[in-house]
């Protein structure tokens, strides 16, 4: 019974996502143009994340066990 209830709740939560494009609330407008530009960005440009907000992974995962190097800053509490 718990499994069925958990499945129903998970399905309900997954189904509540919005499928339509985002639009400003009626009676409001998009934010003003950034300083120094003439053109106001549209909704898609405002939602796009720049590289600093969503960096790519640059660290290779370890494939095998390795000994840790001695850390001089790993001191015991005083």
VEXMIFI-732250 format. One record per residue (C-alpha): x, y, z; residue in three letters. Coordinates in steps of 0.5 Angstrom, whole numbers, plus 500, padded with zeros to 3 digits. Example, Ala and Ser with C-alpha at 12.3 -4.5 7.8 and 13.67 -1.06 7.14 Angstrom:
! residues 2
525491516ALA
527498514SER
! end
This chain:
! residues 78
500500500UNK
506505502UNK
509503495UNK
503505491UNK
502511495UNK
509513494UNK
508512487UNK
502516486UNK
505522490UNK
511522485UNK
507521479UNK
503527481UNK
509532483UNK
512530476UNK
506532472UNK
505539475UNK
511542471UNK
509547466UNK
510546459UNK
508552456UNK
513558455UNK
514563460UNK
511570459UNK
511576464UNK
505577468UNK
499581465UNK
500588467UNK
507588468UNK
513588463UNK
520585462UNK
526589466UNK
529595463UNK
535594458UNK
542594461UNK
546600462UNK
549601456UNK
545598451UNK
539600447UNK
536593446UNK
532590452UNK
533582452UNK
527578451UNK
525572456UNK
529567453UNK
536571453UNK
534573460UNK
533565462UNK
540563459UNK
545562464UNK
552564462UNK
558560463UNK
560562470UNK
553560473UNK
553554470UNK
561551469UNK
563545466UNK
566540470UNK
574540469UNK
576535474UNK
577528472UNK
574523476UNK
579518480UNK
579511477UNK
583508482UNK
585508489UNK
590513491UNK
594515497UNK
592522499UNK
598528499UNK
600530506UNK
596537507UNK
600542511UNK
593546513UNK
589540516UNK
591541523UNK
588538529UNK
583543533UNK
586547539UNK
! end
